[in-house]
Amino acid sequence: MKIKKTLMFLIMGLSHLGACNGQSGNSSQPSDNKKQIMENFELSPEKAHPKAKVLLNEPFYWSPIEESGPFGSDDGSDAFYGFLDWRESNETSSPTVFLSDLIDEWGYKPFDFNELDEEILKIYISSNEIGARTLKGQDDAIIAIGFGQFVLEGKIDEDIKLLTKTALKRELLPILIDSWEGEYKKTRIEQLNKMLIALDKMND
């Protein structure tokens, strides 16, 4: 039953992404511009700030396809490259400004980013047929922007750091982590916990 449910969320999520792309795009810039940004910036330890290269020392941090890594999901990747583009002309603004604008542009139903109450999260998930997908997508964006700032600048602002920590803890809650099956569930738990540890070491 869980496998069928997970597949259903994935299928609906892909359909939703297609719908978003047909309207304004599921990123903070046109797809051609994103491709150009990706070509000009390689997301790797060699191109990152020296502090990020030292702290984020496992391959999953840099993977473009590792779903539980900070940049491996579709929403995480879009959020990072959108933030990279936005940061060029918003050097002193809080990354949370970009986050709010991004979620609004995606058209995802927003929720309280500080929320960890499973009963309230259940209400959000059941509020529409892709509630679980949009909740995870927003968490992916938060995590990508938080880790993205550290990758680019070697520091993370306290407001986005707190939201990133909460997003990681939220994804570890039973209501969300139990939707992952088999061995990958163990991998996801391990990687999310490693990111929590790394996050606590940022700005030291």
C-alpha positions in Angstrom: 0.0 0.0 0.0 2.8 2.4 0.9 4.5 1.7 -2.5 1.3 2.5 -4.4 0.9 5.7 -2.4 4.4 6.8 -3.0 4.1 6.2 -6.7 0.9 8.1 -6.8 2.5 11.1 -5.2 5.4 10.9 -7.7 3.1 10.7 -10.7 0.9 13.6 -9.5 4.0 15.6 -8.6 5.4 15.2 -12.2 2.1 16.3 -13.6 2.1 19.3 -11.3 5.6 20.3 -12.4 4.5 20.1 -16.0 1.5 22.4 -15.3 3.8 24.8 -13.5 6.3 24.8 -16.3 3.5 25.5 -18.7 2.6 28.7 -16.9 5.5 30.5 -15.3 8.1 27.7 -14.9 9.1 25.8 -11.8 12.2 28.0 -11.3 13.1 31.6 -10.7 14.2 32.2 -14.3 13.4 30.9 -17.8 14.7 27.4 -18.6 17.2 28.7 -21.2 18.7 31.1 -18.6 18.9 28.3 -16.1 20.8 26.2 -18.6 23.2 29.0 -19.2 23.8 29.5 -15.4 24.4 25.8 -15.0 26.9 25.9 -17.8 28.7 28.8 -16.2 28.8 27.5 -12.7 29.7 23.9 -11.8 28.2 22.8 -8.5 31.3 21.0 -7.2 33.7 21.2 -4.3 36.3 22.7 -6.6 34.1 25.7 -7.5 32.6 26.1 -4.0 33.8 28.3 -1.1 36.8 26.7 0.7 34.7 26.3 3.9 32.1 24.4 2.0 34.7 22.2 0.3 36.0 21.2 3.8 32.7 20.7 5.6 30.6 19.2 2.8 33.0 16.3 2.1 30.8 13.5 0.9 29.6 13.0 -2.7 25.9 13.2 -1.9 26.2 16.9 -1.1 27.1 17.7 -4.7 25.1 15.1 -6.6 22.6 16.5 -9.2 20.4 13.3 -8.8 20.6 12.3 -5.2 17.1 13.0 -4.0 18.1 13.4 -0.3 21.1 15.7 -1.1 20.6 19.4 -0.8 20.7 19.9 -4.6 19.6 16.6 -6.1 15.9 17.0 -6.3 14.2 19.0 -9.1 13.0 21.7 -6.7 16.3 21.8 -4.9 18.2 22.2 -8.1 15.9 24.9 -9.4 16.0 26.7 -6.1 19.8 26.7 -5.9 20.4 28.0 -9.5 17.6 30.5 -9.0 19.2 31.7 -5.9 22.6 31.9 -7.6 21.1 34.1 -10.3 19.2 36.3 -7.8 22.2 36.7 -5.5 24.1 38.6 -8.1 21.9 41.6 -7.8 20.8 41.0 -4.2 24.0 40.6 -2.3 22.9 42.0 1.0 19.3 40.8 1.1 18.2 37.8 3.2 17.9 34.5 1.2 14.4 34.2 2.8 13.3 37.0 0.5 14.2 34.9 -2.5 12.6 31.9 -0.9 9.2 33.6 -0.4 9.2 35.0 -3.9 10.1 31.6 -5.3 7.3 29.7 -3.6 4.9 32.3 -4.7 6.1 32.0 -8.3 5.8 28.2 -8.2 2.3 28.5 -7.0 2.7 26.1 -4.2 0.2 26.4 -1.3 2.4 27.9 1.4 2.6 26.8 5.0 4.3 27.9 8.2 8.0 27.1 7.5 8.5 26.7 11.3 5.8 24.0 11.7 6.8 20.7 13.2 3.4 19.5 14.5 2.5 16.4 12.6 -1.2 16.9 13.1 -1.1 20.3 11.4 1.1 18.9 8.7 -1.4 16.1 8.1 -4.1 18.8 7.5 -1.8 20.5 5.0 -1.1 17.3 3.1 -4.8 16.3 2.9 -5.8 19.8 1.8 -5.2 18.9 -1.8 -4.2 15.9 -3.9 -0.6 16.9 -4.1 -0.1 18.3 -0.6 2.7 15.9 0.2 4.5 16.8 -3.0 4.3 20.6 -2.5 5.3 20.3 1.2 8.4 18.3 0.2 9.1 20.7 -2.7 9.1 23.6 -0.3 11.4 21.8 2.1 13.7 21.0 -0.8 13.9 24.6 -1.7 14.6 25.8 1.8 17.4 23.2 2.2 18.9 24.1 -1.2 18.9 27.8 -0.5 20.4 27.4 2.9 23.2 25.1 1.8 23.5 27.1 -1.4 24.4 30.2 0.5 27.1 28.3 2.4 28.5 26.8 -0.9 28.7 30.3 -2.5 29.7 32.4 0.5 31.1 30.1 3.2 28.4 31.4 5.6 24.7 31.1 6.2 22.4 33.8 7.5 20.7 32.9 10.8 17.2 33.2 9.5 17.6 30.8 6.6 19.8 28.5 8.8 16.9 28.1 11.3 14.5 27.4 8.5 16.9 24.9 7.0 17.2 23.1 10.3 13.5 23.0 10.7 13.0 21.7 7.1 15.5 18.8 7.7 13.8 17.9 11.0 10.4 18.1 9.3 11.5 15.7 6.6 12.6 13.2 9.3 9.1 13.2 11.0 7.3 9.8 10.6 4.5 11.4 8.5 7.1 12.2 5.8 9.9 9.8 6.3 7.6 6.8 6.2 6.6 7.5 2.6 10.1 6.3 1.6 10.6 2.5 1.1 13.2 -0.1 1.8 16.9 0.6 2.0 16.5 4.1 0.6 14.6 5.2 3.7 17.7 4.3 5.7 19.9 6.3 3.3 17.6 9.3 3.5 17.5 9.3 7.3 21.3 9.1 7.3 21.8 11.9 4.9 19.3 14.2 6.5 21.0 13.7 9.8 24.4 14.4 8.3 23.1 17.6 6.9 21.8 18.6 10.3 25.2 18.0 11.8 26.9 20.0 9.0 24.4 22.8 9.4 25.3 23.2 13.1 29.0 23.6 12.1 28.4 26.4 9.7 29.5 29.8 10.9 31.8 28.3 13.5 
